[in-house]
Amino acid sequence: MTDKWLKNRTAAWIVILSLLTAGGAAPLAGVETVSEQKADFAGDFFRDEAHIWTTPARMNAGQWLLAAGFAATVFWVITRDEVFYRDIKDAQERNPWISDISPHITKTGAFVIPYGTAGLFWLAGKLFHDPKARDTGVLGLQALLHAGLVTQVIKHLSGRNRPEYAGGVDNWYGPSGFFKRYTNDLRKYDAFPSGHTATIWSIATVIATQYKSHFWVPLSCYTLATMSGLSRVTEDKHWLSDVIVGAAIGFSVGKYLVHKNQRRHAAKLQAAPLAGNGSLGLTLAYEW
């Protein structure tokens, strides 16, 4: 067992443990009590961020088992990342069309398109009086911000170099690279996890879940998100495990926020029995 293997194994476990205490396990949390007060963006944001980071405290044995299985899978992929990277680059070399479309697909995970999409949903909801579209825009923005924060915390703790930095050689610097990233080449400490992937998966998950009754919406969203994530490898920006964890963060945060929003709306619906004149009934009231 080489010194490099020991170094990578130690760094990998640090990062996986960080993931388990962050957004990666967010959708595993139990149902929480939702206030019937109107949503407050800033207040909701900080409460949700606290909820995401404290998720492990609410996980049961089954959820921990599922999380441990995911962590073990990620750890195995990390140990094979250099091999996977070379295989993907070989396939890219044999198929030039991949290099032609990759630079365009990878832009879907950049700032403009995801945040612009959330903004367009919100604007359309306001203009056309469509509450679902408006909520999708707000939830999309929240998901983008939460996924970004979780990703940056783990990036600062992991200190993994990008494939392009060392010619396909994987190195981890751990928390020691926390401040060095601001004085040295950022590529040396900024790989794990993929921020682009977390970004596109967070907004894609919100849209896909909000409009899941239309089968083509989730299919399109998740297909695009997957392609965007893989493009980060073909563009030499990330290892495969970076992409997997980034996708998990985005998916987890998106699912949590949409489900919480659905519970909030459910809490506004009140039912009460109605009896009189020998008949029984039910009254429904919804707070707008």
N, C-alpha and C positions, 0 to 999 in steps of 0.2 A: 504494500500500500504506500503510495508516494506521498511526499509532503504536500503536493498540490491537492491530492485527493482529500487529505485531512483538512486542509484549509477550506476547500470548497464545501466539504460536508458540514463543517462548523458554521460557516456563513449561511448555508442553505437552511439548517435547522433554526438559526436565529430568525431568518426571514419567514419561514413557515409558521413559527410560533407567533411572530408579529401578525401574520395574516389571520390566524385563528382568533386573535384578540381585536381584530378590526372588522372591516366590512365584508370579508369573505364569508363569514358565517351569518350575516344579517338576516337572510330569509329563513334561517332555522329557528329564529326566536319565536316564543309563544305569542299568542294574541294578547295585546295590551289594551287597557282601558283607554278609550278615546274621548276626549272632552267634546261636549256639544257646542262649545263656543266656536265662533267663526274663526277660520284659519288665519293665523298671523305668520307671515312669511319668515320674518327674522326669528320670532320665538320658536316656531316649528323647526327652523333650521338647526338651532342650537340643541333643542330637545332631541331631534333625530340624530344629530351627530353623537350626542352622549349615548343614545340608545344603540347605535352601531358599535361603538367601542366597548360597550358593556354587555354585548350579546352573550359572550361565554358564561356569564354569571347566571343566565336564564336557560341555558341549554340542558336538556335531559340526557340520559345515557345513550339513547338512540341517536340523538342529534350529534353527540360527541363522537360516536362511532362513525357516522357519515362524514363528519369533518376530518376525523383521523384518516379515513380512507382517501379523502381528497388530498390531504397533506402528503400521505405516502405516495400517491400517484405523482404529485408535483415533484417530490423529492427524487423519485425514479427518473422522471423526465430531465431534471437538472443534471443527474449523473450521466445522461446520454445526450445532452444538449449539443456538444461539439459534433457528435456523429450525425444528429438530426440536421444540424446546420449545414454540414458538408453535403448531405444527401439532397437537401432542398436546393442548395446552390448548384449541384450537379444537374438536377432536373431543370433548373432555370437556364443553365447553359445549353442544355439539349433542346429547350423550347424557347426560342427568342421572344415569342409573343408575351411570355410572362414578364420579361423586362420591359416590354412596350406598355403594358397596362398597369404594372405595379406602381409606378410613380403617381398615376392618376387616382388609383383606388386608395392609396395610403392617405390622400388628402381628405378623405371622408372622416378621418379620425382627428383632424386638426381642429383648431378653435372655431373657425368661421362656420363650417357646415353644421356641426352639432348644435352650437349655440344659436345659429341662425334658424335652424329647424324648430327649436323650442320657441323662439321668438315668433315665428310664423304661425305656429299652432295657437299661441296666446292671442296674437292679433286677429286671426281668423275667428277665434271664439268670441272675441269682443265685437267684431264687426257684424258677425252673422248670428249673434246671441246663441252660441253653441257652448253650453257649460262643459261638455266633455272635451272639446277642443281646447277651451281655455284651461281646464285642469291639466290636460296633457302638456301644455306649454309650461305651466308652473312646476309640475312634477318633473318634467324634463330638465328644467333649469336646476332644480334642487338636486336631482340625480347627478347631473354633471358636476356640480360643486362638491357634493359629498364624495363622489368617486375620485375627483381630483385631489381632495385633501387626504383621503386614505392612501392613494397611490404615492403621493409625495412623502408621507411619513415613512412608508415602507422603503421607498427609494433611498431616503436619507439613512435608514438603518442598514440596508443591504450593501450599498456601495459596489455594485457589480458593473464591470465594464461592458460596453456594447461590443458586438462582434466586429464592427468596423475599426475599433480602436486598436485591437491586438491581432488583427488578421485571422479571426476565427478561433482565438485562444481564450478560454473562459477563466476569468479571475474575479475573486470577491475580496473586498477590502473591509466589509462590515461597517460598523459605526465609526471606525477610524476615518472613514471618508466623509463624515457628516459635514465638516467645514472645508475640507480640501476641495470639494466640488466647486467651491466659490473662488478658489485661487488657482486651481489647475484646470486641465482639460476636462470639461463636464462629462464627456463621453466615457471617461474612465470610471465613473461612479454612478451612472444614471440609467442602467438597463432594467433592473428588476423592481417592480413589474412594468409592463408597457402602459404608459399613460394614454397613448392614442387608442389602444384597444379598450381600456377601461372607459374612455370617453364615449366611443361609438357604441359599445355594448350597453352603457347606462341609458342613453337616449333611445336606442333601438328597443331595449326591454320595456321601457315605459310605453312607447307607441304600440309595440306588439301586444302588451298586456291590456292596454286600454281598448284596443280594437281587435281583440282576439276572436270575436264572432265572425270576422271576415278572414278566412283562412289564408288569403294571399298576403295579408299585412304581416303577420308573424313570419311567414315564409320569406318574404322580401327583406324584412328587417334583420332577421338572424343570418340570412345568406350574405347580405352586404356587410354585416358586422364581422362575420367569419372571414370573408375575403379581405376586409380591411386589416384584421389582425394578422393574417398570414403575410400580407404585404409588408408588414414591419420586419419580417424575417428576410424576405427577398430584397428588401431595401437595406439590409445589413444593420438595421437599427436595434434589433432585439433577437434574443434566443427564443426558442419555442416555448419554454416554461414561462418566460416573461409574458407571452401572449396569453397562455392559459390562465395565469393568475389575474392578469388584467381583465380578461373576459369574465372571470368569476366575480371580481369586485364589481364591475359594471352591472352584471346580471343580478347580483345579490342586492345591491343598493336600489336598482330600478324596481325589482319585485317588492321589496320592503315598502318603498314609498307608495306604490300604487295600491297595495293591499291595505296599508294604513289609511289611505284616502277613501277607499271603499268602505272601511269600517266607520270612518267619520260620517259618511253619508248615511250609512245604515243606522247610526246612533240618532240621527235627526228624525227618523221615521218612528212615530209613536202610535201604538194601538191600544184601544180601550174597549171593553165590552159595553154593549148598549142593550138595555132590557126595558120593556114597557108594553102595556096593552097585550100581554100574553105572547109577545114575540121577542126573539133574541137577535142581536146584531153586533156589528163590530165597526167602530169608528177609527179612521186612520187620519193622522195629521203629520204633515211634513214641514219642517222649519227651513225656509229658504234663506 
